[in-house]
Amino acid sequence: MKFAVPIQSSYSRLELIIRFLFGGLYIGIPHGFLLAIFGLWGFILGVVAFFFYTI
């Protein structure tokens, strides 16, 4: 298997700056969304466990 990536002859500085600044948002938004869902689910399970499994 061969994998070839074409090399650009020139890079746009503005595009590199924009990718650097917004790259964290591209990764952070979906991860934050999932962490919020898991946190809410953990809170719900904690409340259920508190009320149903206390002695």
C-alpha positions as CSV (number, residue, x, y, z in Angstrom):
1,M,0.0,0.0,0.0
2,K,1.3,3.4,-0.9
3,F,0.2,6.6,0.6
4,A,1.1,9.9,-1.1
5,V,0.4,13.4,0.1
6,P,0.8,16.2,-2.3
7,I,3.0,19.0,-1.0
8,Q,1.7,22.5,-1.5
9,S,4.0,25.0,-3.1
10,S,3.0,27.8,-0.8
11,Y,1.0,28.2,2.4
12,S,-1.4,31.0,3.3
13,R,-0.4,32.5,6.6
14,L,-3.9,33.7,7.2
15,E,-5.3,30.2,6.7
16,L,-2.6,28.7,9.1
17,I,-3.5,31.3,11.8
18,I,-7.2,30.6,11.4
19,R,-6.7,26.9,11.6
20,F,-4.5,27.3,14.7
21,L,-7.0,29.6,16.5
22,F,-10.1,27.6,15.6
23,G,-8.6,24.1,15.7
24,G,-9.3,23.9,19.5
25,L,-13.0,24.7,18.9
26,Y,-13.2,22.1,16.2
27,I,-12.1,19.5,18.8
28,G,-13.5,21.1,21.9
29,I,-17.1,21.6,21.0
30,P,-17.9,17.9,20.3
31,H,-15.9,16.8,23.3
32,G,-17.6,19.3,25.6
33,F,-21.0,18.3,24.3
34,L,-20.3,14.6,25.1
35,L,-18.8,15.5,28.5
36,A,-22.0,17.5,29.4
37,I,-24.2,14.6,28.4
38,F,-22.1,12.2,30.5
39,G,-22.1,14.6,33.4
40,L,-25.8,15.0,33.3
41,W,-26.3,11.3,33.1
42,G,-23.9,10.7,36.1
43,F,-25.8,13.3,38.1
44,I,-29.2,11.6,37.3
45,L,-27.7,8.2,38.3
46,G,-26.3,9.7,41.5
47,V,-29.7,11.1,42.5
48,V,-31.4,7.8,41.7
49,A,-28.8,5.9,43.7
50,F,-29.1,8.3,46.6
51,F,-32.9,7.9,46.9
52,F,-33.2,4.2,46.1
53,Y,-30.1,2.6,47.5
54,T,-29.7,4.4,50.9
55,I,-30.2,2.4,54.0
